[in-house]
Amino acid sequence: MESFEGILSRMVATYEEESGCRVEDVSDIGLRLRVLAGELYRAQCEADWVRRQSFPQTAEGPQLDLHGAQRGLSRKGAQKAKGAITFSRYLPVTFDLPIPKGTLCAASGEGAVEYETTQAAVLAAGENAVTVPAQAVEPGAQGNAAAGAITTLVTEVSGIQYASNREAFTGGREEEDEASYRARVVEAYRRPPVLGNAAYYEQIALSVPGIASAQAVADAETPGAVTLYLWGDGAPPDEATLALAAETLEEKKALGAVLTVQGAKERKINILLRVALPEGMGLDEAKEKVSAALGAYLRTRRVGDAVPAGEVLQAALEVLPGLAKVELPQTMQNYTAQAGSMPVAGSLTAVQIT
């Protein structure tokens, strides 16, 4: 795209060539040319913006949402962390103590996140503790909390002396970012979903919060039977997420289809590299760079994907400029595609060679 200065200088040069008169910056002609060049530059920027928003690969914000809507995809919204809070007394009392829905607690420390109970409860007479379902007041990953982190009783509840979460609060997530959403939209264009095909079921599964990758595998011996292998944020989805995915898929499945939903299995990719290093580079430094590169590469893999040895080598070479040599031992075979398995980083061993 041509800059404002480029447009202006071109217009000034053309005017001076055609008229034979020099254009002064503060002259009437000079000011007119600057205004016109500014308008042309603005029109050029708007045309470039329209071009970028016309394709899902470069669209942003609401325009990317519109491309997703054409493929039946919506951006995953932010999720609140969920868990349970135990309300307690040092000594039991002889009467029931009500705990209203919406009772607030908080984690300790500056900028503490608040949590609210999602149902009313009662600390029964003779008991000194009751556990109540709760969730973070605001959505987002900041609501995830380790066991024992929530210790402040914000809302005063008569008779309750302290509160704590005995188990972690999990499931809090930010709204799906541009890169993740764009990848789903582009994939939907590349593999158009048709009712009952693999892309159709995978697209539905990926719309469920907490599902980062999915593979649909049809049963060759049972018509209509499909198994969905799902993967979450760096680990298999928890039971609640799997149940939500199963419910969502059941509502939208093809007539007569029998769906099975389960977490994908972790498949560790262990790598042995024989490397000849350039002068001045140590083996530990090389291993650190290669480990980071391979981790980034494996995060692009999906459930059921293969991990070709050639791509492993390419990832290593890209982060070690000037590397004399990288070899994989002949005994190392490619990690071929395997249904229901998710490739993740395993061990990395590097041996220096000359």
Sequence and secondary structure as in RCSB ss.txt:
>XXXX:A:sequence
MESFEGILSRMVATYEEESGCRVEDVSDIGLRLRVLAGELYRAQCEADWVRRQSFPQTAEGPQLDLHGAQRGLSR
KGAQKAKGAITFSRYLPVTFDLPIPKGTLCAASGEGAVEYETTQAAVLAAGENAVTVPAQAVEPGAQGNAAAGAI
TTLVTEVSGIQYASNREAFTGGREEEDEASYRARVVEAYRRPPVLGNAAYYEQIALSVPGIASAQAVADAETPGA
VTLYLWGDGAPPDEATLALAAETLEEKKALGAVLTVQGAKERKINILLRVALPEGMGLDEAKEKVSAALGAYLRT
RRVGDAVPAGEVLQAALEVLPGLAKVELPQTMQNYTAQAGSMPVAGSLTAVQIT
>XXXX:A:secstr
   HHHHHHHHHHHHHHHH     TTSHHHHHHHHHHHHHHHHHHHHHHHHHHTSTTT  HHHHHHHHHHTT   
   B  EEEEEEE SS  SS EEE TT EEEESSTT  EEEESS EEE TT SEEEEEEEESS SGGG B TT E
EEE S  TT  EEE SS BB  B    HHHHHHHHHHHHHS   TTSHHHHHHHHHTSTT  EEEEEE SSSTTE
EEEEEE SSS   HHHHHHHHHHHHHH  TT EEEEEE EEEEEEEEEEEE  TT  HHHHHHHHHHHHHHHHTT
  TT  B HHHHHHHHHHHSTT  EEE  TT   B   TTEEEEEEEEEEEE  
